[in-house]
Amino acid sequence: MDKIFIKDLLVRGIIGIRDWERETVQDILINVTVYTDTLRAAETDDIADCVDYSALASKIRAHAETAKRLTVEALANDLAKICLETPLVKKTVVRVEKPGAVRFTKSVGVEVERKRGD
């Protein structure tokens, strides 16, 4: 199966359980890999046969900026559902990170893997 990826999508949104996190937007770093078959797209060279990664990135960004989830686990699962609602996507891996959320770390987060039918 082929992979299409969206790497290091940086958005700003409300996420977290602490009072200050519910009021202050934070950086959220998102990485997404979607699995599909690109053979037809390669043969036709037609966007209609492709996963439109620009449209997918826009949906992911819009949701992450407005969802106001408490946990990265919840947000990652939301984003996985959005990916799997995209035509031609059979499986996805979504990684959501909060840069600088824990002292002495570059980032913390969660990665989920979901496939159509889960």
CORDA-V108435 format. One line per field, one symbol per residue. psi: psi as a letter, one per 20 degrees, with the letter a starting at -180 (. if undefined). Layout:
psi: ???
This chain:
psi: qrqpqoploorprppriqghhihpqrpppppppqprojgghhghkphhjqpnhghghgggggghiihlqhqhgggghghggggiipqiphqqppppqnpjhppjqhqqaqpqpqqpi.
